[in-house]
Amino acid sequence: MSGPRSAIVIGGGLIGCATAWYLSKREWSVTVVERDKLGGGASHGNCGYVCPSHTMPLSGPGVVRSTLPTLFKRDAALAIPIRFDPALWKWLWKFSRECSRERMMRAAVARHALLASSMKLYRELIADEEFDCDWRDAGLLLVYKSAREFESYDKTAELLSREFSIDATRYAGAELNELEPTLRDGLAGGWHFPGDAHVRPDMLIGGLRRGLTTRGVELLEEVEVTSLRVEAGRLAAVETKEGPLSADLVVLATGAEAPRFAKPLQCRIPIQPGKGYSLTMRPLSAPPRIPMIFEEHHVAVTPLSSAFRVGSTMEFTGYDRTLKRRRLDLLRRSAAEHLKEPLPEQVDEEWCGWRPMTFDGLPCVGRAPGAANVFVAAGNGMIGLATAPATGKLVAELASDEEPHVDPQPYSLHRF
Ligand SMILES: Cc1cc2nc3c(=O)[nH]c(=O)nc-3n(C[C@H](O)[C@H](O)[C@H](O)COP(=O)(O)OP(=O)(O)OC[C@H]3O[C@@H](n4cnc5c(N)ncnc54)[C@H](O)[C@@H]3O)c2cc1C
């Protein structure tokens, strides 16, 4: 073969950047095409958790029954406004079918493979490439207000320990305040996962940007891909607003927007945008040491060296970028109910992003049925940061005809 093989990665989020990284390590000549700036999508303002503790998918026995009543609450973290959207209703129906114990465990095994591998790969990246991304090994603390919810987590903690060797420590009542004195008194308890870590996502993207540039990866920012031209079972051209591009290999890593390109690739990419919000502000005067999720509200806080972030909520409102004040206020209220120190009035950034949600909690990674030289890498849902390195490495291995380091079958597009 003459010269290096060429690859175009569409989408410069964490999944696209990680894929570009592992392709370039395999001597592919890579171009990343990003509509905005690198990391301008969901990869920007997320909570930064690198979290093997998130091995269990959202689906599971009893989830539909317990979630339905919350949908009618005005201020619930999950919002699914009733509107005509057949793709969303089909997605929700399929989600409900994933709620058996057997399917939950199948998804958990596949999620764990990517989460565990990514933790290892992040540690390698940070040590070998000196990526400065505010990495901290403080673990993750799940915090409960109600004794009933706290106790009901015992079973999940036991399952994670038994099946996946993910161990957590239980802190009841006052023990929780001893561990994290920034929490209000009177909370029921918490579970601490010491094996989790966290980063500042935009710094991580910055590190990847520098690494990619050093490796000679071309970054085409503010270039939108408008369509894919497939001829005789292969992708002939990536049409952009700046003209067509072509390469030996194309990777579709456009996150929540991947379904837009499913038709020419002759496959289903059943991803729904799960909109989440975050507020980023200066650090509290006495910030928590450990990132925390306030479980009853599904609100997460992340202490960073030069900032403090509060994030979460999940809205299935389609491709809508409106920042709703009511949803942002929800984050503030939850923080006020759990933390002793009030959040500063001044906020540096109010943000929302679309999590690329699949109904089975697994990403879509694999060769596109309708174009032999195209791979899809999207749908990493709520754990896209935590699974980016393993996802990118897997795509690079499959495209390079190498033995994959994790079993690719559970993520294949053929499951839809
Ligand atoms: C509030 C919130 C908190 C979260 N917290 C965490 C967390 O703590 N840990 C974790 O692991 N995950 C978390 N997530 C999920 C995580 O952010 C996502 O899973 C991850 O960012 C997805 O990465 P991606 O590269 O697939 O998508 P994106 O980051 O959205 O990247 C896709 C890119 O494709 C580009 N694009 C789209 N269409 C085109 C086009 N036509 N042409 C060119 N470019 C295009 C977009 O501009 C975008 O930059 C959170 C998400 C939210 C919303």
The ligand as an SDF file (V2000), in Angstrom:
LIG
                    3D

 53 58  0  0  0  0  0  0  0  0999 V2000
  -25.6570   17.6010   31.9970 C   0  0  0  0  0  0  0  0  0  0  0  0
  -24.8170   16.4580   31.4950 C   0  0  0  0  0  0  0  0  0  0  0  0
  -23.9200   15.8330   32.3470 C   0  0  0  0  0  0  0  0  0  0  0  0
  -23.1480   14.7500   31.9140 C   0  0  0  0  0  0  0  0  0  0  0  0
  -22.2260   14.2050   32.7530 N   0  0  0  0  0  0  0  0  0  0  0  0
  -21.4380   13.1890   32.3270 C   0  0  0  0  0  0  0  0  0  0  0  0
  -20.4410   12.6390   33.1770 C   0  0  0  0  0  0  0  0  0  0  0  0
  -20.2460   13.1010   34.3130 O   0  0  0  0  0  0  0  0  0  0  0  0
  -19.7020   11.5950   32.7160 N   0  0  0  0  0  0  0  0  0  0  0  0
  -19.8960   11.0690   31.4680 C   0  0  0  0  0  0  0  0  0  0  0  0
  -19.2370   10.0930   31.1240 O   0  0  0  0  0  0  0  0  0  0  0  0
  -20.8150   11.5910   30.6180 N   0  0  0  0  0  0  0  0  0  0  0  0
  -21.5830   12.6340   31.0270 C   0  0  0  0  0  0  0  0  0  0  0  0
  -22.5130   13.1710   30.1830 N   0  0  0  0  0  0  0  0  0  0  0  0
  -22.6870   12.5700   28.8480 C   0  0  0  0  0  0  0  0  0  0  0  0
  -21.5880   13.0240   27.8840 C   0  0  0  0  0  0  0  0  0  0  0  0
  -21.5000   14.4460   27.9060 O   0  0  0  0  0  0  0  0  0  0  0  0
  -21.8900   12.5440   26.4740 C   0  0  0  0  0  0  0  0  0  0  0  0
  -22.1570   11.1670   26.4720 O   0  0  0  0  0  0  0  0  0  0  0  0
  -20.6970   12.7760   25.5500 C   0  0  0  0  0  0  0  0  0  0  0  0
  -20.2850   14.1110   25.5890 O   0  0  0  0  0  0  0  0  0  0  0  0
  -21.0350   12.3650   24.1270 C   0  0  0  0  0  0  0  0  0  0  0  0
  -19.9060   12.6390   23.3210 O   0  0  0  0  0  0  0  0  0  0  0  0
  -20.0430   12.6360   21.7420 P   0  0  0  0  0  0  0  0  0  0  0  0
  -18.7010   12.9510   21.2100 O   0  0  0  0  0  0  0  0  0  0  0  0
  -20.7290   11.3950   21.3050 O   0  0  0  0  0  0  0  0  0  0  0  0
  -21.0970   13.8050   21.4280 O   0  0  0  0  0  0  0  0  0  0  0  0
  -20.8690   15.3790   21.3790 P   0  0  0  0  0  0  0  0  0  0  0  0
  -19.9500   15.8590   22.4150 O   0  0  0  0  0  0  0  0  0  0  0  0
  -22.2220   15.9980   21.3380 O   0  0  0  0  0  0  0  0  0  0  0  0
  -20.1050   15.5680   20.0050 O   0  0  0  0  0  0  0  0  0  0  0  0
  -20.7310   15.4490   18.7560 C   0  0  0  0  0  0  0  0  0  0  0  0
  -20.1450   16.5460   17.8830 C   0  0  0  0  0  0  0  0  0  0  0  0
  -20.6070   16.3770   16.5560 O   0  0  0  0  0  0  0  0  0  0  0  0
  -20.7640   17.6480   15.9980 C   0  0  0  0  0  0  0  0  0  0  0  0
  -21.6900   17.5490   14.8610 N   0  0  0  0  0  0  0  0  0  0  0  0
  -23.0000   17.1980   14.8810 C   0  0  0  0  0  0  0  0  0  0  0  0
  -23.5110   17.2260   13.6340 N   0  0  0  0  0  0  0  0  0  0  0  0
  -22.4890   17.5990   12.8220 C   0  0  0  0  0  0  0  0  0  0  0  0
  -22.4010   17.8140   11.4200 C   0  0  0  0  0  0  0  0  0  0  0  0
  -23.4530   17.6490   10.6180 N   0  0  0  0  0  0  0  0  0  0  0  0
  -21.2050   18.1830   10.8880 N   0  0  0  0  0  0  0  0  0  0  0  0
  -20.1160   18.3500   11.6920 C   0  0  0  0  0  0  0  0  0  0  0  0
  -20.1520   18.1630   13.0320 N   0  0  0  0  0  0  0  0  0  0  0  0
  -21.3290   17.8100   13.5830 C   0  0  0  0  0  0  0  0  0  0  0  0
  -21.3520   18.4890   17.1400 C   0  0  0  0  0  0  0  0  0  0  0  0
  -21.1310   19.8630   16.9210 O   0  0  0  0  0  0  0  0  0  0  0  0
  -20.5830   17.9340   18.3350 C   0  0  0  0  0  0  0  0  0  0  0  0
  -19.4450   18.6990   18.6490 O   0  0  0  0  0  0  0  0  0  0  0  0
  -23.2900   14.2710   30.5820 C   0  0  0  0  0  0  0  0  0  0  0  0
  -24.1610   14.9170   29.7040 C   0  0  0  0  0  0  0  0  0  0  0  0
  -24.9180   15.9970   30.1310 C   0  0  0  0  0  0  0  0  0  0  0  0
  -25.8400   16.6810   29.1630 C   0  0  0  0  0  0  0  0  0  0  0  0
  1  2  1  0
  2  3  1  0
  2 52  2  0
  3  4  2  0
  4  5  1  0
  4 50  1  0
  5  6  2  0
  6  7  1  0
  6 13  1  0
  7  8  2  0
  7  9  1  0
  9 10  1  0
 10 11  2  0
 10 12  1  0
 12 13  2  0
 13 14  1  0
 14 15  1  0
 14 50  1  0
 15 16  1  0
 16 17  1  0
 16 18  1  0
 18 19  1  0
 18 20  1  0
 20 21  1  0
 20 22  1  0
 22 23  1  0
 23 24  1  0
 24 25  2  0
 24 26  1  0
 24 27  1  0
 27 28  1  0
 28 29  2  0
 28 30  1  0
 28 31  1  0
 31 32  1  0
 32 33  1  0
 33 34  1  0
 33 48  1  0
 34 35  1  0
 35 36  1  0
 35 46  1  0
 36 37  1  0
 36 45  1  0
 37 38  2  0
 38 39  1  0
 39 40  1  0
 39 45  2  0
 40 41  1  0
 40 42  2  0
 42 43  1  0
 43 44  2  0
 44 45  1  0
 46 47  1  0
 46 48  1  0
 48 49  1  0
 50 51  2  0
 51 52  1  0
 52 53  1  0
M  END
$$$$
